């Protein structure tokens, strides 16, 4: 008991405290290194055995940069085993693409597919740019190797056939299949499948419309394909048109005859409207003439009403005597008699006829 009290009374020197803290810190560092080494040891072994060239310090740096080391290591191993040139596809470039939000394994698989195809010139910079642009770079490479077929018009909703009218007025319904290959150089900013479908549809309708008769189209459907291909419809698009094949042609109605019939009916309606207008104007003119006649008759009656007053004034002034008045009446009676005889003779002549 006295020995324990003696030991407790002894004070620890500053050098001893520093040594103890150093030992503790060293143990913590060794433990952390052991944990990190244990965590990245399988990936480091894979990198060493495959020649990927990713060191333990690279893996530790990925941990601090919050990069998925497993994705980078496996992608680098795929590139090395596929025989790709890793002088450009370095670990740092893969990390940069990962941090930019890209799909590193997809880019590496696209590079491998392009390398194995031996007909596609795809470098790492272009592949990463296509991936960051939101396009599926692997699917684009596969489309370059194996061209795909696009229906025109699209069979997903909407019209199933394209309608075109030849110069003789016959409606033709056409369905085509367009074989396209991805154009990797124009994949960024290039138009999509919808533009190809719209352009090809427009070209087919134009080609049918330029044909003299529908029989020419039915006899030579390839005429439409050749005409459309000559227009370079794949310009500024993400695809290259390989071929345009006419899958089906149906003969529709005689649109020209229907349009002519509709035009004739419209012309008839216009002519009827103009005739009705002229009839209405003639009827109005007739009514105006009748009104004018009645107006003139009223003036005659008014003038005849002035005759007795004029006679009275003439008699009073001595310019017209009673004898002259009766002579005038006799002349009027004789005139009326002659007119009556003339009318009766005309009536008898008409009855004999």
C-alpha positions in Angstrom: 0.0 0.0 0.0 2.9 2.3 0.8 4.4 1.5 -2.6 1.2 2.5 -4.4 1.0 5.8 -2.6 4.7 6.5 -3.4 4.0 5.8 -7.1 1.0 8.1 -7.1 2.9 10.9 -5.5 5.5 10.8 -8.3 4.7 13.4 -11.0 4.8 12.6 -14.8 7.3 14.6 -16.7 6.3 16.7 -19.9 8.4 14.5 -22.1 6.5 11.5 -20.9 3.2 13.1 -21.7 4.4 14.0 -25.2 5.5 10.4 -25.7 2.2 9.0 -24.6 0.3 11.3 -27.0 2.6 10.5 -29.8 2.1 6.8 -29.2 -1.7 7.3 -29.2 -1.7 9.4 -32.4 0.5 6.8 -34.1 -1.8 4.0 -33.1 -4.8 5.9 -34.5 -3.0 6.6 -37.7 -1.9 3.0 -38.0 -5.4 1.9 -37.3 -6.8 4.3 -40.0 -4.2 3.1 -42.5 -5.1 -0.5 -41.7 -8.8 0.2 -42.2 -8.2 2.0 -45.5 -5.7 -0.7 -46.7 -8.2 -3.4 -45.7 -11.0 -1.5 -47.6 -9.0 -0.9 -50.8 -6.8 -3.9 -50.7 -9.0 -6.0 -53.1 -9.2 -3.2 -55.6 -5.5 -2.6 -55.4 -4.8 -6.3 -55.9 -7.0 -6.3 -59.0 -5.2 -3.2 -60.3 -1.8 -4.7 -59.7 -2.6 -8.1 -61.2 -4.2 -6.6 -64.3 -1.8 -3.8 -65.0 -4.3 -1.0 -64.6 -1.7 1.2 -62.9 -3.9 2.4 -60.0 -1.9 2.8 -56.8 -3.0 2.8 -53.2 -2.5 6.5 -53.0 -4.8 6.9 -56.0 -7.5 4.9 -54.2 -7.0 7.0 -51.1 -7.4 10.2 -53.1 -10.6 8.9 -54.6 -11.9 8.3 -51.1 -11.3 12.0 -50.2 -12.7 13.2 -53.6 -15.8 11.1 -53.1 -15.3 9.1 -56.2 -16.5 5.5 -56.4 -13.2 3.7 -56.6 -14.8 0.5 -57.6 -16.3 2.1 -60.7 -13.0 3.6 -61.8 -10.9 0.5 -61.1 -13.3 -1.9 -63.0 -13.6 0.6 -65.9 -9.8 0.9 -66.1 -9.4 -2.8 -66.0 -11.9 -3.2 -68.8 -10.0 -0.7 -70.9 -6.6 -2.4 -70.3 -7.9 -5.9 -71.0 -9.6 -4.8 -74.2 -6.4 -3.4 -75.5 -7.4 0.3 -75.5 -4.9 3.1 -75.5 -4.8 4.2 -71.9 -2.4 7.0 -72.4 -5.4 9.3 -72.8 -7.8 7.3 -70.8 -5.9 7.9 -67.6 -7.1 7.4 -64.0 -7.5 11.2 -63.6 -9.5 11.6 -66.8 -11.8 8.8 -65.7 -12.2 10.5 -62.3 -12.9 13.9 -64.0 -15.6 12.3 -66.1 -17.1 10.7 -63.1 -17.1 13.9 -61.1 -18.7 15.7 -64.2 -21.7 13.4 -63.9 -20.8 11.0 -66.7 -21.3 7.3 -66.9 -17.7 6.0 -66.9 -18.5 2.2 -67.5 -20.8 3.1 -70.4 -18.1 5.2 -72.1 -15.5 2.5 -71.7 -17.9 -0.2 -73.1 -18.6 2.1 -76.0 -14.9 2.6 -76.7 -14.4 -1.2 -76.5 -17.3 -1.8 -79.0 -15.9 0.8 -81.4 -12.4 -0.7 -81.2 -13.7 -4.2 -81.8 -15.8 -3.1 -84.8 -12.7 -1.6 -86.5 -14.9 0.6 -88.7 -15.7 3.4 -86.2 -13.3 6.2 -85.3 -14.3 7.0 -81.8 -11.8 8.7 -79.4 -12.2 9.2 -75.7 -12.8 12.9 -75.8 -15.7 12.4 -78.3 -17.2 9.6 -76.3 -17.2 11.6 -73.0 -18.7 14.6 -74.8 -21.5 12.4 -76.2 -22.1 10.9 -72.8 -22.2 14.3 -71.1 -24.6 15.6 -73.8 -27.2 13.1 -72.6 -26.9 10.6 -75.4 -26.4 6.9 -74.9 -22.9 6.6 -76.4 -23.0 2.8 -76.3 -26.3 2.6 -78.1 -25.0 5.1 -80.7 -22.0 2.9 -81.4 -24.2 -0.2 -81.7 -26.4 1.7 -84.1 -23.3 2.7 -86.1 -22.3 -1.0 -86.3 -25.8 -2.4 -86.7 -28.1 0.1 -88.5 -31.6 0.3 -87.2 -34.9 0.6 -89.1 -37.3 3.5 -88.5 -40.9 3.4 -89.6 -42.2 6.4 -91.6 -44.6 7.5 -90.4 -44.1 6.4 -86.9 -46.4 3.5 -86.0 -46.8 4.8 -82.4 -50.0 6.8 -82.5 -51.1 9.1 -85.2 -51.5 8.2 -88.9 -50.3 4.8 -90.0 -49.8 5.9 -93.7 -48.5 9.0 -95.6 -51.0 10.6 -97.9 -49.8 11.9 -101.3 -51.8 13.0 -104.4 -50.4 12.5 -107.9 -51.0 15.0 -110.6 -53.9 13.0 -112.0 -55.7 13.5 -108.7 -55.4 9.9 -107.3 -54.6 9.6 -103.6 -51.8 7.2 -102.6 -51.1 6.0 -99.1 -47.5 5.1 -98.6 -45.6 3.5 -95.7 -41.8 3.4 -95.8 -39.0 2.0 -93.7 -35.8 4.1 -93.3 -32.6 2.4 -92.4 -30.2 4.7 -90.5 -26.7 4.5 -89.1 -25.6 6.8 -86.2 -23.3 9.6 -87.2 -21.1 10.0 -84.1 -19.5 13.2 -85.3 -22.9 14.9 -85.5 -24.5 13.2 -82.5 -23.9 16.3 -80.4 -26.4 18.9 -81.5 -27.7 16.8 -84.4 -31.5 16.3 -85.0 -33.1 13.2 -83.7 -35.3 10.4 -85.2 -38.3 12.6 -85.3 -36.6 15.0 -87.7 -35.6 12.1 -90.0 -39.2 10.8 -90.0 -40.6 14.3 -90.7 -38.1 15.0 -93.5 -38.6 11.6 -95.2 -42.3 11.9 -94.9 -42.2 15.3 -96.6 -39.9 13.9 -99.3 -42.3 11.0 -100.0 -45.3 13.3 -100.3 -43.4 15.6 -102.6 -42.2 12.7 -104.8 -45.8 11.4 -105.1 -47.1 14.8 -105.9 -44.5 15.3 -108.7 -45.6 12.1 -110.5 -47.8 12.5 -113.5 -50.0 9.6 -112.7 -50.4 7.2 -109.8 -49.5 4.4 -112.1 -45.9 5.6 -112.3 -45.6 5.3 -108.6 -47.2 1.9 -108.5 -44.9 0.6 -111.3 -41.7 2.0 -109.9 -41.8 2.5 -106.1 -38.1 2.8 -106.0 -38.5 6.1 -107.9 -39.7 7.6 -104.6 -36.7 6.2 -102.7 -34.2 7.6 -105.2 -35.8 11.0 -105.3 -35.8 11.2 -101.5 -32.3 10.0 -101.1 -31.0 12.6 -103.6 -32.2 15.4 -101.3 -29.7 14.6 -98.5 -32.3 14.6 -95.8 -29.9 13.4 -93.1 -28.0 16.8 -93.2 -27.5 18.2 -89.7 -28.9 15.1 -88.1 -27.4 12.5 -85.7 -28.0 9.8 -88.3 -26.9 8.8 -91.8 -29.6 7.4 -94.0 -28.5 4.1 -95.5 -31.7 3.3 -97.5 -35.3 4.1 -97.8 -37.6 1.2 -98.7 -41.3 1.5 -99.6 -43.1 -1.1 -97.5 -46.7 -0.6 -98.7 -48.7 1.5 -101.2 -52.5 1.7 -101.2 -54.6 3.5 -103.8 -57.2 5.9 -102.2 -59.9 8.1 -103.5 -59.9 10.3 -106.6 -59.2 13.5 -104.9 -58.9 15.5 -108.1 -62.4 14.5 -109.3 -63.8 15.3 -105.8 -62.1 18.7 -105.8 -63.4 19.4 -109.3 -67.0 18.4 -108.3 -66.7 20.6 -105.2 -65.5 23.4 -107.3 -68.3 23.0 -109.8 -70.8 23.0 -107.0 -69.3 26.1 -105.6 -69.4 27.8 -109.0 -73.0 26.8 -109.3 -73.9 28.3 -106.0 -72.0 31.5 -107.0 -73.9 31.7 -110.3 -77.2 31.1 -108.5 -76.4 33.9 -106.1 -75.5 36.3 -108.9 -78.7 35.3 -110.8 -80.8 35.9 -107.7 -79.1 39.2 -107.3 -79.9 40.2 -110.9 -83.6 39.1 -110.4 -83.9 41.1 -107.3 -82.4 44.1 -109.0 -84.8 43.7 -111.9 -87.8 43.3 -109.6 -86.7 46.5 -107.8 -86.4 48.3 -111.1 -89.9 47.1 -112.1 -91.3 48.4 -108.9 -89.6 51.7 -109.4 -91.1 52.0 -112.9 -94.5 51.2 -111.6 -94.2 53.8 -109.0 -93.1 56.3 -111.7 -96.1 55.4 -113.8 -98.4 56.0 -110.9 -96.7 59.2 -110.2 -97.2 60.3 -113.9 -100.8 59.2 -113.7 -101.3 61.4 -110.7 -99.8 64.3 -112.6 -102.2 63.6 -115.5 -105.2 63.6 -113.2 -104.0 66.7 -111.6 -103.6 68.4 -115.0 -107.1 67.2 -116.1 -108.4 68.7 -112.9 -107.0 72.1 -114.0 -108.8 72.0 -117.3 -112.4 73.0 -116.0 -110.9 75.9 -114.1 -108.9 77.0 -117.1 -112.1 76.8 -119.3 -114.0 78.9 -116.7 -111.4 81.5 -116.7 -111.2 81.6 -120.5 -115.0 82.0 -120.8 -115.1 84.7 -118.2 -112.3 86.6 -120.0 -114.1 86.2 -123.3 -111.3 84.2 -124.9 -113.5 81.1 -125.1 -117.2 81.1 -125.8 -119.9 78.6 -125.0 -120.1 77.7 -128.7 -116.4 76.9 -128.7 -116.9 74.8 -125.6 -119.7 72.6 -127.2 -117.6 72.2 -130.3 -114.8 70.9 -128.2 -117.1 68.5 -126.5 -118.4 67.3 -129.9 -114.8 66.7 -131.0 -114.0 64.8 -127.8 -117.1 62.6 -128.3 -116.2 62.0 -131.9 -112.7 61.0 -130.9 -114.0 58.7 -128.2 -116.4 57.0 -130.7 -113.6 56.5 -133.2 -111.3 55.0 -130.5 -114.1 52.7 -129.4 -114.7 51.5 -133.0 -111.0 50.9 -133.5 -110.8 48.8 -130.3 -113.8 46.7 -131.3 -112.3 46.1 -134.7 -109.0 44.9 -133.2 -110.9 42.5 -130.9 -112.9 41.1 -133.8 -109.7 40.6 -135.9 -108.1 38.8 -133.0 -111.2 36.5 -132.6 -111.1 35.6 -136.3 -107.5 34.7 -136.2 
